Amino acid sequence: MLMACRNSGKGVRSKGDSSCVSERNALFAGGGRVRCGMASRYGTGELYGFDFSALSAARIRDLSSAPYKSQACPFKPAPAGKSAPRCNKKGGVCSLRQFSQDEHGRVEGAGEPVITCPSRFLEGSLVAQWVGEALLGTASPLVISELPFLMGEIQAEEGNEDAVGKIDEVLVNADGGGLRWCALEFQAVYFSGMSMENDFKVMREWTGPSVPFPAVQRRPDFRSSGPKRLMPQLQIKVPTISRWGKKMAVVIDRAFWESLGDMREGKEVSNCEIVWFVVAFAPARDGRFSLRRHETHFTTLVNAVEGLTGGTPMSLERFEKQIRDRLPHS
């Protein structure tokens, strides 16, 4: 398959196993480049918080063989007096990253990782501080996780607090006896393609040099992550939260934001329903990537839906050609 290369300010998308033939250099988000003639696939960007491209062969074997529940998550905050929380994602893959392989078999990472585990956003409480400053006037908001929000009719009538829908986090500024709060949703990216276990089989036996090239084809599936997952959450929660006079903060990474269609944006937080907090990755240091604040965007729910469902409908002729191609031929 050929890489779909573009550099229009909305990022570069790629499909499957690919080599760049349409441009001399395809620029990926974060400045990475894949040269013409180089195969590229998405593989493990971070493994248990470590930059996969910087791991030794021995460390790759150890981490890929370890039970994921035995490994600490470096991003979840540890409760006072307790040990670091364990990883709860099978395989321990925090993010995907594009890897290229040249004609000599050399493998290197290209561009920024794409976050696939929601816990990745929790690094150093960066997001909570940022959202707190922007919406609540404090860099140290109280964080309440998975707060019940949506109840079924019977539950509501009986006053049952068991909910069928939860908000990822509610941030609170309780200073002065008041109750200033906002809702916060994290959205990581799903991937489409063959299982990561195909890569792990190689990792568990890896002896080097460098890191293994991803064994199979896969790619970040922004369409499933946005319209199929994030959009319904916003459509359910934002109208009520907005009626209550509160804001919804949505946290995504730069690759996800750049995959979205154009959204009409406001200039003031007072005129929006949703504030998008977009994080990016700083260059890896000491074997780890770190998150940084990238940018914020103010939208209404209607404008957010426009961006999440963005795409250009194909022509009637092209659509009907697909129908004809799939009809049984006599």
Secondary structure, DSSP 8 states (H G I E B T S, - for coil): -------SSS-----SSEE--SSSEEE-TTS-EEETT-EEEEEEEEETTEEGGG--HHHHHHHHHS-GGGSB-SSS---TTS---B--STT-EEEEEEEEE-TT--EEEEEEEEE-SGGGGGGGGHHHHHHIIIIIS-SS-EEEEEEEEE--HHHHHHT----SEEEEEEEEE-GGG--EEEEEEE---EEEES-THHHHHHHTT---SS----SS-EEEEHHIIIIIIIHHHHHHHHHHHHHTT--EEEEEEHHHHHHS-----BS-GGG-SEEEEEEEEEEEETTEEEEEEEEEEEE-HHHHHHHHT------HHHHHHHHHHHS---
